[in-house]
Amino acid sequence: MIRSVHINRLFSRPPQSQSARLLNSFILRNTRQHFHTTPEAMAIEVVPLPVPATADAMKLKDFGREVKGVHPGALSEEQFKEIHDLLYKHGAILFRDVDLTPEQQFALTKAFDPTSESYGHGNKKTEGEKKSILHPDLKTIPRVPQVQLIGNGTVYNHEGLAEAMLKHPSHTTFHKTRVSEEDEAKGITRFYRWHIDAALYDLSPPKVTTLYGVNVPHGPRQMVRYDDGTGDELDVPLGTTAFVDGKNMFDILPPELKSLAVRTKVKYAPHPYVWMAPARALPTGLGIMSEGLEMPYGELPPWEESKIKVLPMLWKNPVTGDLHFQVHPCGAAELLVDPLPEGAQREGALYPDGAHLSDLKHVRDLLYKMQRPAIAPELVYPHDWREKDLVLFHNRGVLHTVVGAFTKEQVRAFHQCNLAASDDPAGPTTEDVKKWA
């Protein structure tokens, strides 16, 4: 007989309040039936995600898989283990035509990190920080605060929310320059902001994000224009979520940048989404213009040095052992470079004796040089959303971005869940440093 995933273990941390106890009790009642013992295991069918015509099929051959034959809210323990490993091996997992409650989505997300508790940015934290660039984009599901409602337009009577006015993030409010209204009417758009789902202050980056398409509007395809002088463009479905593989981002670097990456840690600004809010982004959505517009540290909400995140530039995949280039370029403030290990080739190496890079423009320029090749059109997977799609992605192994623009009449509703992790990501091992430095 197949053993069940133990929901009691998923919610094992003792609640801190009566409200927390009530919430856990409610979720247990509503999810125990969905992670259950079955007399006979259903076969899991795994097929590659369709590679768009714009992509390099060889470079994306290992990215993404669609899973058929099982319901993601009704997995046995063995089935969950298979899904777990598939996600870490392929970066993203798709389930089509799934009916999924917020409780089920929370339970599935939590199964990847059973001791995690709160939403990735802290429950209701972004609502309280009005100056954060995330504030307009998120509405919390009242009975499951770890699940957020995101989308576009006005949604009524939705999961305990009488009325929710949703705003699809647009490059027009975040980039230094924008696509003209005339071009936008023709379907020209941009990537909004390439990122990792993470608070990047105090809380650890979530391991997995789950996105569920409740209401998906249809419309003409759009054309992403990079507007960086390269002439790069990418044909995408309306409202796509675009992904790039952090493993590819590292693998395609030249040797001297691989050596730098394996030796570097990234120090993020305190309250980075408040810090970056006054600044404006590059036209590719891959970082911030260096114009001195960031909020001064002294004007940020109260912060502590001990809660500032200093994370490896490369995060090690816990299943494959691969290294993924995982940097949120908009929030990065400083780079800490270790010296070359003993015996390493010094000729051509960058910062062979180590360095502390604190000039913000230099930090951003260097990160852009390292990350920009990986968002080339042939390396981007733009997901073509359908209603009731559930996408799980390895948040510590991919970067992603919102894309495109909707009219006010195009109502879109998605449920998003990621949980502040129980630990920080692991970086390169001593052997990795010796190999790549």
TIDREN-868396 format. One line per field, with one value per residue (C-alpha): x, y, z. Coordinates in Angstrom, 2 decimals, padded with zeros to 5 digits, m for minus. Each point is the difference from the previous one (the first is absolute). Layout:
# residues N
xx <- X	... .
yy <- Y	... .
zz <- Z	... .
This chain:
# residues 437
xx <- 000.00	001.21	000.73	m001.45	001.79	m000.41	m001.83	000.50	003.73	m000.46	m001.51	002.22	001.31	m002.00	m002.40	000.84	m003.52	m003.65	m000.55	002.92	m001.43	m003.39	001.55	002.06	m003.05	m002.05	002.68	000.47	m003.74	m000.04	003.19	000.38	m002.38	002.19	003.30	m001.26	000.64	m001.12	m000.23	001.70	002.38	m000.98	002.73	001.66	000.50	002.71	000.35	002.24	m001.48	m000.46	003.05	m001.01	001.27	002.10	001.98	003.20	m001.46	003.30	000.59	m003.55	m000.27	000.24	m002.15	m003.58	m002.26	m003.75	m001.32	m003.10	m001.92	m000.04	m001.67	002.52	m002.31	m000.30	003.54	001.25	003.34	001.76	m001.70	000.97	003.64	m000.08	m001.50	002.58	002.91	m001.51	m000.29	003.62	001.19	m002.07	m000.65	m003.75	m002.92	m003.38	m003.34	m002.84	m003.73	000.27	m002.66	002.05	m001.05	002.27	000.34	001.23	002.41	001.44	000.36	001.75	002.39	000.75	000.77	003.24	001.12	m002.10	001.22	m000.67	m002.93	m000.48	m000.40	003.36	m000.16	m001.61	m003.76	m001.60	003.41	m000.17	m003.43	001.45	002.95	m001.83	003.23	000.95	m000.26	m001.77	m002.86	m002.44	000.50	m001.05	m003.30	m000.06	m002.55	m001.46	m000.32	003.36	002.33	002.88	m001.89	m000.19	m002.50	001.71	m001.23	m001.81	m003.37	m002.65	m000.90	m003.15	m000.89	003.22	001.17	m001.24	000.86	m003.16	001.81	003.63	001.42	002.99	002.72	002.22	003.52	001.02	003.38	m001.57	000.16	003.37	002.34	001.98	m001.45	m003.17	m001.45	m001.97	m003.78	m000.15	002.31	m001.76	m003.28	001.75	000.89	003.57	000.94	002.93	001.13	m001.04	002.62	002.19	000.11	m000.03	m002.98	001.65	m000.17	003.82	m000.05	m000.42	m001.91	001.64	m000.84	m002.85	000.95	m003.06	m002.68	m003.37	m002.15	m003.61	m001.99	m003.57	m001.09	002.13	m001.05	000.71	001.22	002.53	003.60	002.45	003.58	002.58	002.50	003.27	000.78	003.66	001.60	000.22	m003.19	m001.12	m003.74	m002.09	m003.50	m002.03	m003.55	m002.10	000.88	002.70	002.29	003.51	002.66	003.75	002.05	002.62	002.08	000.14	000.87	003.10	000.88	000.27	002.38	003.60	002.64	001.01	m003.63	m000.60	003.03	m001.40	m003.49	001.17	001.97	m002.58	m002.71	m002.69	m000.97	m003.54	m001.31	m002.17	m003.70	001.04	m003.48	m000.40	003.60	m000.39	m003.50	001.02	002.50	m000.77	000.90	001.87	m002.07	000.72	m001.39	003.35	001.06	m000.17	001.36	002.76	m001.24	000.26	m003.78	m000.12	m001.44	002.83	000.57	m000.81	m003.51	m000.91	m002.25	002.00	002.57	002.76	003.38	m000.42	m003.11	001.61	000.36	003.42	m000.51	002.20	m000.12	m000.36	m002.55	000.57	m002.83	m000.73	m000.96	002.29	002.95	m000.03	000.85	m002.67	000.78	m002.61	000.23	m002.87	001.74	m002.38	000.70	003.74	002.11	003.52	002.15	002.43	002.62	002.21	003.61	000.95	000.67	003.59	001.34	m002.62	001.04	000.34	000.48	m003.20	m001.78	m002.15	000.80	002.47	000.71	m003.65	m001.95	m002.83	m001.92	m002.22	m000.30	m003.64	000.41	002.98	m001.90	m002.97	002.10	001.86	m003.19	m001.57	003.02	m000.36	m003.79	m001.01	001.16	m002.44	m003.11	000.71	m003.19	001.22	000.47	m003.39	m002.97	m003.22	m002.84	m003.30	m002.53	m003.35	m002.66	000.64	003.72	002.14	003.69	002.57	003.44	003.31	000.35	003.63	000.83	m001.81	m000.64	m003.39	m001.92	m003.47	m000.46	m002.41	m002.99	m003.76	m002.90	m002.21	m002.68	002.28	m000.48	002.76	000.16	002.85	000.84	003.67	001.66	003.58	001.28	002.96	002.40	001.29	003.60	002.06	001.12	003.26	002.79	002.88	002.00	003.77	000.19	m002.20	002.30	003.08	m001.68	m001.25	002.36 .
yy <- 000.00	003.50	002.10	003.48	003.34	000.88	003.32	000.11	000.10	002.81	002.15	m001.25	003.32	000.97	002.90	003.28	001.26	m001.02	001.32	m002.10	m003.08	000.61	000.49	m003.18	m001.93	001.31	m000.84	m003.46	m000.70	001.25	m001.62	m003.35	m001.56	001.11	m001.61	m003.47	m003.69	m001.72	m003.75	000.27	002.65	001.91	000.09	003.35	000.95	002.57	001.85	002.93	003.47	001.23	002.00	003.22	000.55	002.90	m002.23	m002.00	m003.47	m001.50	002.64	m000.45	m003.79	m000.62	002.94	m000.61	m003.03	m000.53	m002.59	m002.01	m002.78	001.39	002.87	002.31	000.26	m003.80	m001.35	m003.06	000.31	m001.83	002.14	003.18	m001.17	m000.49	003.47	001.47	m001.44	000.89	003.62	000.25	m001.77	002.03	003.37	000.15	m002.43	000.49	m001.57	000.78	000.29	m000.28	001.00	001.22	001.77	002.52	m002.51	m002.68	002.43	001.01	m003.63	m000.98	002.97	m000.71	m003.65	001.12	001.69	m001.43	002.34	003.16	002.05	003.47	001.50	000.72	003.71	m000.57	m000.30	003.36	001.68	001.54	001.46	001.82	001.43	002.47	001.21	m003.47	m000.53	m003.28	001.63	000.56	m003.50	m002.26	m000.79	m002.61	m002.83	000.65	m003.58	m001.11	003.01	m001.88	000.07	003.27	001.10	001.72	001.02	002.81	001.72	m000.23	m003.37	m000.42	m002.52	m001.92	m002.33	002.30	003.27	001.98	002.15	000.02	002.55	m001.66	001.68	m001.89	001.41	002.10	001.11	003.44	000.69	m001.62	000.49	003.16	000.06	m001.53	m001.37	002.74	m000.14	m000.44	m003.03	m001.38	000.07	m002.13	m002.63	001.08	m000.55	m000.77	m002.32	001.65	m001.07	m003.12	m001.27	m002.72	m000.17	001.09	002.69	000.21	001.45	m001.99	m002.89	m002.77	m000.41	m002.47	m003.34	m000.34	002.30	m001.28	001.99	m000.97	001.53	000.61	002.36	000.42	002.58	m000.68	002.44	000.62	m000.97	002.75	000.79	000.60	002.59	000.10	003.61	m000.34	000.53	m003.70	m000.15	m003.00	m000.74	m002.90	m001.00	m000.98	m000.97	002.69	000.24	m002.64	m000.73	m000.27	m002.25	m000.41	m002.83	001.07	m003.03	001.25	003.46	m001.45	m002.57	002.52	002.34	000.21	m001.49	003.30	000.77	m003.55	000.45	003.27	m001.42	m003.01	002.28	002.76	000.79	002.62	002.46	001.30	003.36	000.10	000.01	m000.20	000.50	003.25	001.00	m000.49	001.48	003.56	m001.31	m001.13	m003.17	m000.83	m000.70	m003.73	m000.13	m001.45	002.47	003.66	003.15	001.54	003.56	000.34	m000.15	m002.86	000.85	000.85	m002.66	002.54	000.53	m003.69	m001.72	m001.06	m002.67	m002.01	m000.88	m003.58	m000.45	001.14	m002.90	m001.00	m002.93	m001.96	001.08	m003.69	m002.20	m003.75	m002.26	m002.45	m002.85	000.37	001.80	002.53	003.66	002.60	003.70	001.48	003.75	002.47	002.83	002.74	m000.59	m000.63	002.69	m001.42	m002.95	m001.86	m001.91	m002.65	m000.34	m002.78	m003.32	m001.13	m001.38	001.66	001.64	003.75	001.10	001.58	m000.41	002.85	001.17	m002.85	001.34	000.51	003.26	001.84	001.77	002.73	002.44	m000.56	000.77	m002.35	m002.75	000.37	000.18	m003.17	m001.89	001.10	m001.24	m003.38	m000.36	001.64	m002.88	m002.38	002.05	m000.10	m000.97	m003.52	m000.76	001.24	m002.27	002.09	m002.02	000.07	000.08	m001.78	000.07	m002.56	m000.23	m000.65	000.79	m000.86	001.48	m000.42	003.52	m000.68	m001.14	002.31	003.69	001.14	003.11	001.32	000.99	002.08	002.22	m000.43	002.35	000.79	m002.25	m003.05	m001.60	m002.35	m001.83	m002.21	m001.56	000.22	m001.78	m000.08	m000.36	001.60	m002.91	m001.74	000.68	002.04	m001.56	m001.92	001.35	m001.67	m002.63	000.11	m002.47	002.27	002.95	m002.01	m001.23	003.34	002.60 .
zz <- 000.00	m000.81	003.05	000.21	000.24	003.68	000.20	003.77	m000.67	m002.53	002.77	002.78	001.36	003.10	m000.70	001.69	000.57	000.20	m003.54	m001.23	001.71	m001.59	m003.41	000.23	001.20	m002.91	m002.56	001.45	m000.32	m003.58	m001.28	001.76	m002.49	m002.89	001.07	000.59	000.01	m003.18	m000.55	m003.38	m001.28	m003.10	m002.63	m000.42	m003.65	m000.66	m003.32	m001.04	m000.13	m003.57	m001.02	m001.78	m003.53	001.30	002.37	m000.38	000.43	001.10	002.68	001.37	m000.44	003.75	001.09	001.09	000.02	m000.10	002.44	m000.82	001.73	003.56	001.82	001.73	003.01	000.34	m000.06	001.83	001.75	m002.83	m002.63	001.81	000.14	m003.78	m000.53	002.40	m001.95	m003.38	001.09	001.08	m003.15	m002.47	001.67	m000.66	000.16	m001.67	000.90	m002.43	000.72	003.79	002.54	002.98	003.20	001.76	002.84	m002.40	m001.65	003.37	001.08	m003.24	000.19	003.66	m000.77	m001.67	003.25	002.85	002.75	m002.02	001.26	m001.46	m003.45	m001.67	000.84	003.40	000.48	m000.86	000.16	m003.48	000.76	002.99	m001.92	m002.23	m001.56	m001.25	m003.75	000.80	001.90	m002.90	m001.42	002.88	001.73	002.75	000.09	003.47	001.24	m001.45	000.32	m001.61	m003.33	m001.93	m002.63	m002.93	m003.42	m001.78	000.24	002.69	001.51	002.10	002.74	m000.35	002.78	002.76	m001.75	m000.75	m002.54	m001.11	m002.42	m001.64	m001.99	m002.45	000.45	m002.98	m001.25	m000.53	003.74	000.73	m002.96	m000.72	m003.50	m001.36	m003.20	m001.73	000.27	m003.76	000.11	003.08	m001.95	m002.63	002.62	000.78	003.64	002.32	002.75	003.27	002.56	m000.03	003.56	002.61	002.36	003.23	002.66	m000.10	003.50	003.23	m001.66	m002.03	m003.71	m000.63	m001.49	m002.22	m001.39	m001.17	m002.44	m000.75	m002.84	001.23	m002.76	m003.12	m002.61	m003.64	m002.63	m002.75	000.54	000.88	m000.95	002.71	m001.14	001.90	m000.99	001.02	m003.41	m000.86	m002.07	002.04	000.00	001.28	m001.12	003.10	000.98	001.67	003.70	m000.10	002.92	m001.45	001.51	m000.42	001.47	002.54	m000.97	m003.59	001.31	001.64	m002.66	m002.86	001.84	m001.21	002.36	001.64	000.94	001.20	002.28	001.29	000.55	001.99	002.36	000.52	002.52	m000.52	002.72	m000.41	001.14	003.15	m000.90	m003.66	m001.49	001.91	m000.75	m003.76	m000.30	m001.01	m002.59	m003.54	m001.85	m003.17	m003.13	000.24	003.56	001.08	002.66	000.96	m001.62	002.15	000.46	003.78	000.43	002.52	003.40	002.43	002.65	002.70	m001.41	m000.27	002.54	003.08	m000.88	001.63	m001.46	001.23	m002.17	m003.25	m002.40	m001.32	m002.35	m002.41	m003.62	m000.92	001.76	000.07	m001.13	002.86	m002.38	m003.04	001.60	m002.87	000.60	m000.85	m000.45	002.35	000.49	000.23	m001.87	001.16	003.70	m000.10	001.68	000.46	m001.12	002.26	m002.00	001.55	m001.21	m002.39	001.74	000.32	m003.26	m002.23	m003.27	000.61	m003.60	m001.28	003.35	001.29	003.54	000.64	003.50	000.83	000.22	001.66	m002.78	001.43	m002.90	m000.97	m003.69	m000.28	001.84	m002.34	m003.16	000.96	000.85	m003.27	m001.95	001.71	m000.19	m003.29	m002.27	001.72	m000.82	m003.75	m001.87	m000.74	003.73	001.27	000.67	m000.16	001.50	m001.90	002.84	m000.04	002.67	002.74	m000.80	003.06	m000.44	002.66	m000.46	001.78	001.37	000.91	m003.52	m002.44	m000.56	m001.27	m000.94	m000.60	m003.63	m002.04	000.56	000.41	m000.45	003.01	m001.45	m000.16	003.42	001.11	003.33	001.18	003.36	000.96	002.91	001.17	003.54	001.71	000.23	003.09	m001.11	m002.43	m003.30	m000.03	m002.15	m001.82	001.85	000.39	m002.89	m002.16	000.69	m000.92	m003.19	m001.31	001.49 .
